[in-house]
Amino acid sequence: MRVDLFDFDLPDAAIALRPAQPRDAARLLVVRPDATADEVLADHGVLDLPDFLEPGDALVFNDTKVIPAQLQGIRRRGPDVATEVDFTLHMRIGAGSWKAFARPAKRLKPGDQVTFGPDLTAEITEKGEAGEVTLAFDRSGPALDQVIMTVGHIPLPPYIAAKRPEDEKDRADYQTIYAREEGAVAAPTAGLHFTERLFAALEARGIERHFVTLHVGAGTFLPVKVEDTDAHLMHQEIGYVSTETAAALNAVKARGGRIVCVGTTSLRLIESAANDDGTLKPWSGATGIFITPGYRFRAVDLLMTNFHLPRSTLFMLVSAFCGLETMHRAYAHAIQTGYRFYSYGDTSLLFRKTS
């Protein structure tokens, strides 16, 4: 499909630079593509979420935890050449190795040494496309993780970082309250809206909670630079669905309940783990699933997700879920009525188009 089909105009003022306080005070746009014309869109708040779910439905959350994966280093080549380079780690490939996006990357070469303060160094062992490099650090495992926590910065999305610097509040704000598996460089942002108060309301409604892990990579922020979706290459992300979670979600579907994914990351992982008949299997590994209109969803019934960038793979995904025309209408409504966009913005509850 042509990428320009997924374009729309977004006022700069619509981009949220801080989250709603409290988290569950954000707005919720409910989108029902199969409803009558005047009932497709409805304005609500996040605390209304239980009203749209039925007892026996199951919410699926991504429990990945954001690490301070943005590192500022000095590239050294011989005694006299030193260059400042920013790196954003995006996928761990070994106990002491990460793939990262470097900026500027043009003059980097395999064999270059990089220092990150007094306690951490790395060697560039590979150089790929679009500024991607492989870093082999001088320590590994928990020792490496501890130093990264000290010297790294929270990698705010570029549309926020361009407007203000990262600060101490972001270490808490850019993390879900249920995050536990360290490894993400971007938050599963639909989950940022959940609080203990909302969890209690969902539990009282009889809604199950289940967790999967997908370590969100910096590739989620990369623009689509091709003219046709068939030419776009998705960066892979590491994740897993446990045996227990797969069995629990299969039981939900078997008794007529619905799978409600919180965030596009949990949806992409569930669809990666789904069989053709919609049942789920335990799954682990790297997924580069790219969902565009025409994709047949096998397992997911509803999706809670924030508002995404024009021409992005995530706007393509929601267009596949609800229909391109419906999503253009939904986003036009959101812009006109003052919804806040992107990672710290408001959210939506999407019902999957079936007709």
N, C-alpha and C positions, 0 to 999 in steps of 0.2 A: 504494500500500500504506500501511497505517497505520504511522506512525513508531513508535508504542509497541511494535510487534512486534520492534523492534531494541533494546529496553531490557534492561538487566541490572544487577544490583547489584555494585559493585566496591568492595572495602575501600580506604580511603584509603592504607593501608600498602602496597598493591600497586604504587603509582606509583613508578617508579624516578627518583631525583633525580640519580644519577650513573651512567655506563655501567659495564659489566663491564670489569675489567682482567685480562689484555689483552682487546682488543675481541672476539676470537674465542672467549673463554671463556663467552660467553652460552649459555643453553639454547635448544634448538630443538625445538618441538613439531611433529611430522610428522602431517599430517591427510590421510587417504585416504578420501574419502566413499564410494567404490564398493567398499571392502573389506568383509570380513565384520565383524560387529558388534564382536568383540573385537580387531580389527586396525585400526580406524578411526583411533585415536590411539596415538602412540608417542612416548616421551620420549627425546630425544637432545641432543647438543650441536652448536654451530655447526660445529665441526671435522669432524663426521660428514657434512656436506653432500655431499661427493663420492660417498659410498656410495649416495645416492639418485638420482644422475644417471648417464646412460649416455654412453659415448664418442660424440661427434657431437652431443650436446645443446649448446645455446648459452645462456649467461647474458646478460641484457640489463640494463645498469646505466645509471642516470641520472647523468651527469657534471656536473650543475649544482653551482655553488659558492655557499655561503651568504655573503651580505654583511651587514655590521652595519647592518641596515635599520631599526632602531628609533631614532628621533630625538626629542630633547626640545627643544621650541621655545617661543618667546614670541610669541603672537599680538598684533599691535598694530593698533589702529584709532584713528587720530588721536593726538595727543600724550599723552593722559591715560589711555588704556585699554590695559592689558597683562594677558594671561592666559596661564598655563602650559598647554601642550597637548602630549600625546604623539602622535607619528605613527609608524605602521608602514608603510613602503613595501611594496607588494605586486605592482605590475606597471609596468614601464617602458613608456611610450607615446611617447617621443621622446628625443632626445639630452639634453634638459634638463628633461623632464617625467616625473612618476611619479603613478600612482594610489596612494592611501594610505588607511589607516583611522586616523581621528583620535579621540582621547579626552581630554577631553570634546568632542563635536562639535556639540552643540545650538545654540550661539550663533555658530558659524563662518559666514561669508558669503563669497561670491565678492568678490574685491577686498581681502580681509584680507591684511596682510603678516605674515610669520612670520620670525623670526631664529633661527638655530641656532648660537649662539656668535658670535664676531667675524668669521668668515670665510664665512658662508653665510646667504643669505636666500632666501625664496620668496614667491610670491603664490598664494593660493588662487583658481584660475580657475573651478572647478566644484565643486558640492556634490551628492552623490548620496544614496542611501539607506543605512541601516545604518552611518552614520558615515563613509562613503567620500567623499573629496575628491580633487581633482586639484591637484598642486603644480607650479608652473612656477618652477624655480630660477634664480638669477642667474648660473649658469655651466652648462656642458654637457659631455658626453663624458667623456674621461679626467680633466679638471680637476674635474668634479663627483664622479666616482667616488673620486678621491683624498681629497677633503674628507669624503665620507661615511665612508670607511674610518677617518678620524681622529676624527670627532665621533659616529659611530653606535655602537650597542650591538647585540650579538647578540640577535635576538628569540627568546628561549627560549619554548617553548610555555607558554601561560598556566597549565597545571597544574603546571609546574615553577617558573615565575616567581612564583607565588603563595606558594611555600614557601621560596624562597631567591633572593638576587640573582644575576645573571649575573656571572661572574668570568673571569679570564684563561684558566683551564683550558677553559672552554667554547669559546673561539676555536679550539682544536684538537679537543676532544671532539665538537663539533657540526659536524663536517666529515668527509666520507669521504676516504680516502687517495687517491682518484683524481679528486677534484673539480678542475675546470679552467675551466669556463665560468661566469663570475661573473653573478649575477642572482637567485638564490633568496633568499627570506627565511625559509625553513624547510628543514631537511635532508631528503633522501630516506633516512629513518632505517634501513630494512633494510640499506642499504649501509654503515652505521656498523660492522657486525660484521666486515667484510672486512679482512684483513691480508695482507702479502706471503707469510706462511706458508700461509694458506689459498689464495691465488692459485696458489702452487706446487703444492699438492696437487690443485687442480682442473685445472691444466695437465697434470700427470702422468696424470690420469684421462682426458684427451682432451676436455675441456670447452672450448668456445670462449667468448671474451669479446667482447661488442660494446657500444657506447655510444650512447646517445641523450641529448638534452638537453630537460628540461622545468623551467623556472624556477618552482619551487614558491612559491605565493603564500600570504599570511596567511589567505586564505579557507579554507584547509585546516583551520584551527582554529575556524571559525565554527560555532556550534551550529545544529542544525536546529530552527527555531522553529515550523514548521507542523505540522499534525496528519497530513497526507497527503504522501507523497513527491512526488506530481504537482505540488504547490504550491511545492516548494523550488527556488530559483534558485541554480545553481552559479556561482561566480566563475570567470572564465576565466584561464588560465595560458598563457604563451608557450613554445613548444617547437619542436623540429625533429628529423626523422629524415633522415639523409643518404642520397644515392643509393647509396653504398657499403654502408652498414649494411642498407638495405632489400634489396639484392641478396644480401648474405651470409646474411641470415635467410631469404630465400626459398629459397636453396640448402640451408640446414639442413633446412627442412620438406620439400623435394623429395626428399631422400635418407632421410627417415624420422626425422630428429632432432626434438627438442622445443625450443620456445622457453620459457625459464624467466626470468620477469621478477623482478628484484630490486627490490621496492617497488611500491606501488600507483601511484606517479607514472610509472614506466616502463611499467607495464601500461596505464594510461590513454592514454599517448602511442602505444603500439603499436596499441592498439585503434582509436585515432583515425586511424591511418595504414593500417589494414587494409581491403582490399576485401572484398566479400561472400564471395568464395571463399577467404579467408584469406591471400591473398598481400598483400605489403606494397608500398606505393609511397613514394617520397620525399615528405616532408611537412614543412610549416612553417606556423606561424601560431598562433592562439589556440584552445585547446580548452576547452570547458566540459562535456565528456562526463560524464554522471551515470549510473553503473551500479548498478542495483538488481535484485533477483531477477526473472527473466524475460528478462534480457538474454542474447542469444546471443553467446558469445565466438567470435571469428573466427580469432584467431591464437595466443593465449597458452595454453600447456598447464599450466604450474606457476607458482606465485607464492610468493616468499619475502617475508614482511611481518611487522612487529611487531604488538603487540596494541593495539587501537584503542578509542576512547571509546564508551560506550553512546550509542545514538541518532545516531551520526555517519554521514556519507556513506561513510566508509571501512569501517565495520562492515557497512553495506549492500552495499558492493562485495564483501567477502569472503563474505558470505552468498549473493550471486549466484554466486560462483565455486564454492563448496562445498555450498551449500544452507543455508537458515536454521536448520533443526533441528540439522544437523551443527555449525554454528558456535556455536550456544548450548551444545551439549554440549562442544565444544572449549574455550570460554572458561570454562565451569564447572569443567572439569578443570584448566585453567591456574590459576584462582584457588585452587582447593582444594589444589593441589600447589606453590604458591608461585612461580609464574612472575612475573617483573617486567614491568610494563605500560608502554606508551607509548614515547616517543621514545628514551629511554635504557634501555629494558627489553630483555627477551628477544625471541625471534623465532619464526616458524613457517614451515613449508614446506607449502604447500597444493597438493594435486593437484586438478585441475578435475573436477567432477562430470560424468559422461557418461551415467549411467543415470537 
